[in-house]
Amino acid sequence: MTYDALWWALLAGSIGISVGLSELLNRYRTFHYILVNRFSYVYMLINFLGAVMAYVIIKVYHLNLGPINQHELGLSLVAGFGAMIFLRSSFFSYKDGKNKIVEVGPSIILSVFLKTAERQFDQILSKEYIRKICVVLNELEDQLDAENCVFITNHAMHVLSKDEKEDLVFAVRKIMNDGFKSERAKTIAVGLIIIQHTGIDLFIEILNALKLEATKFTVVTETL
């Protein structure tokens, strides 16, 4: 592998990192917690190595990609964007004695690393969200105005599509109408649902705004 090919491999790896980062952003919708969490870097590193590996395989085995083979940039793009598709694929699959489908191929190893890294990241992020939600709810004595929180969210977040707004309303109503869960659990669950759209900081601002409104209303009522 030549010195120039090394740079093209690094370019492919950089594209792989961007693909991994976009996957995390699509799931968690926050730059801050992704960039300060070490497991997100593990996830992106796996994507980087996968893209570099794909580029090396293309070069070493002279895979026929048509006109793309004539341009190193094209090979880097194919490796960077297509690596995870290839590495998540299986050569074949079969059913074991329990009728469970077992896939054989690079997806077996890759899925273990990716799921482990993502699970660790998800646990840390969820722990941080729940901790902050509980701090605010303790101050509000668990009185979360879910309907107004959703109303403000849908009007404050201009990037939300009509379908996303409707899904948010539906999800929150479903939780609040669940008669089998405690009010505390439902309140935390509603907070976690809304945070997926607002992020933790905006959610806290919404709660504080509603808290301030309630305080003013109480003061006016007592005055009257």
C-alpha positions in Angstrom: 0.0 0.0 0.0 1.6 3.3 -1.1 1.9 6.5 0.9 -0.7 8.2 -1.2 -3.1 5.3 -0.7 -2.7 5.8 3.1 -4.1 9.3 2.8 -7.0 8.1 0.8 -7.6 5.4 3.4 -7.7 8.1 6.1 -10.2 10.1 4.0 -12.4 7.0 3.9 -12.0 6.6 7.6 -13.0 10.3 8.1 -16.1 9.7 6.1 -16.8 6.7 8.2 -16.6 8.9 11.4 -19.1 11.3 9.9 -21.4 8.4 9.2 -21.1 7.2 12.8 -21.7 10.7 14.1 -24.7 11.2 12.0 -26.2 8.0 13.4 -25.7 9.1 16.9 -27.2 12.6 16.2 -30.2 10.9 14.5 -30.8 8.9 17.7 -29.9 11.4 20.4 -30.2 14.8 18.7 -27.6 16.5 20.9 -24.0 17.5 20.0 -23.1 18.3 23.6 -23.6 14.9 25.2 -22.3 13.1 22.2 -19.0 15.0 22.2 -18.4 14.7 26.0 -19.2 10.9 26.1 -16.2 8.6 25.6 -18.4 5.8 24.3 -19.6 7.9 21.4 -15.9 8.1 20.4 -15.7 4.3 20.6 -18.7 4.1 18.3 -17.2 6.5 15.8 -13.8 4.8 16.0 -15.4 1.5 15.0 -16.9 3.3 12.0 -13.5 4.7 11.2 -11.8 1.3 11.3 -14.6 -0.2 9.3 -14.2 2.4 6.5 -10.4 2.0 6.4 -10.8 -1.8 6.3 -13.2 -1.5 3.4 -10.8 0.7 1.5 -7.9 -1.7 2.1 -10.0 -4.6 0.9 -11.0 -2.8 -2.3 -7.3 -2.0 -3.0 -5.7 -5.3 -2.1 -8.3 -7.5 -3.8 -8.8 -5.1 -6.8 -12.6 -5.2 -6.5 -14.2 -4.2 -9.8 -16.3 -1.1 -9.1 -16.5 0.0 -12.7 -15.3 3.6 -13.5 -14.9 4.3 -9.8 -11.7 2.2 -9.9 -10.0 4.9 -12.0 -10.3 7.5 -9.2 -9.0 7.2 -5.7 -11.5 9.8 -4.5 -14.3 7.6 -5.7 -12.8 4.5 -3.9 -12.6 6.6 -0.7 -16.2 7.7 -1.0 -17.4 4.2 -1.6 -15.4 2.8 1.3 -16.4 5.6 3.6 -20.2 5.5 2.9 -20.5 1.9 2.0 -18.3 0.3 4.7 -20.9 -0.1 7.3 -23.4 -1.6 4.8 -20.8 -4.2 3.8 -19.7 -4.9 7.4 -23.3 -5.2 8.5 -24.0 -7.7 5.9 -24.0 -11.5 6.2 -22.6 -14.1 3.8 -25.4 -16.5 4.6 -27.7 -17.4 7.5 -29.2 -20.6 8.9 -31.6 -21.7 11.6 -30.3 -23.5 14.7 -32.1 -26.1 16.7 -34.4 -23.5 18.3 -35.4 -22.0 14.9 -33.3 -18.9 15.7 -31.8 -17.4 12.6 -28.0 -17.2 12.9 -26.2 -14.9 10.4 -22.6 -15.7 9.4 -20.4 -12.8 8.2 -18.7 -9.6 9.4 -22.0 -8.4 10.9 -21.6 -10.8 13.8 -18.5 -9.2 15.1 -19.4 -5.6 14.2 -22.9 -5.8 15.7 -21.4 -6.8 19.1 -19.0 -3.9 19.2 -21.5 -1.3 17.9 -24.4 -2.5 20.2 -22.1 -2.5 23.2 -20.7 1.0 22.6 -24.2 2.3 21.8 -25.7 0.7 24.9 -23.0 2.2 27.2 -23.6 5.6 25.6 -27.4 5.2 26.0 -27.1 4.2 29.6 -24.9 7.2 30.5 -27.1 9.7 28.6 -30.3 8.3 30.1 -28.9 8.5 33.6 -28.0 12.1 33.1 -31.4 13.0 31.7 -33.3 11.2 34.5 -31.1 12.8 37.1 -31.8 16.3 35.8 -35.5 15.7 35.3 -35.9 14.5 38.9 -34.1 17.5 40.2 -36.6 19.8 38.5 -39.6 17.7 39.3 -38.6 17.7 43.0 -38.8 21.5 42.9 -42.2 21.3 41.2 -43.4 18.6 43.6 -43.9 16.3 40.7 -46.6 18.6 39.2 -45.6 18.4 35.5 -48.0 20.2 33.2 -47.6 17.7 30.4 -50.2 19.3 28.1 -48.7 22.7 28.2 -45.1 21.3 27.9 -46.1 19.7 24.7 -47.9 22.8 23.5 -44.9 25.0 24.1 -42.5 22.5 22.6 -44.5 22.2 19.4 -44.6 26.0 19.0 -41.0 26.6 20.1 -39.3 24.0 17.9 -39.7 25.2 14.4 -37.8 22.3 12.9 -40.3 19.7 14.0 -42.5 18.4 11.2 -46.2 18.1 11.4 -45.8 14.3 11.9 -43.3 14.7 14.6 -45.6 17.1 16.5 -48.5 14.7 16.2 -46.3 11.8 17.3 -45.2 13.8 20.4 -48.8 14.6 21.3 -49.8 10.9 20.8 -46.9 9.5 22.8 -47.5 11.9 25.8 -51.2 11.3 25.9 -50.7 7.5 25.8 -48.4 7.7 28.8 -50.6 10.0 30.8 -53.7 7.8 30.1 -51.9 4.7 31.4 -53.7 3.8 34.6 -51.3 1.1 35.6 -48.2 3.3 36.2 -47.5 5.6 39.1 -47.8 9.3 38.6 -44.1 9.7 39.3 -43.1 7.2 36.7 -45.4 8.7 34.1 -44.1 12.2 34.8 -40.5 11.0 34.3 -41.5 9.1 31.1 -43.2 12.2 29.7 -40.1 14.2 30.4 -37.9 11.7 28.6 -40.2 11.7 25.6 -40.2 15.5 25.3 -36.4 15.7 25.8 -36.0 13.7 22.6 -37.3 16.7 20.7 -36.2 19.6 22.9 -33.0 18.5 24.6 -32.6 18.7 28.3 -31.7 22.4 28.6 -34.8 23.7 26.7 -37.0 21.3 28.6 -35.8 22.7 31.9 -36.5 26.2 30.6 -40.0 25.2 29.6 -40.6 23.8 33.1 -39.2 26.8 34.8 -41.4 29.1 32.6 -44.5 27.1 33.6 -43.3 27.2 37.3 -42.9 30.9 37.1 -46.4 31.3 35.6 -47.9 29.1 38.3 -46.2 31.2 41.0 -47.5 34.5 39.5 -51.0 33.0 39.2 -50.9 32.0 42.8 -49.8 35.4 44.0 -52.5 37.2 42.0 -55.2 34.8 43.3 -54.1 35.3 46.9 -54.1 39.1 46.4 -57.6 39.0 45.1 
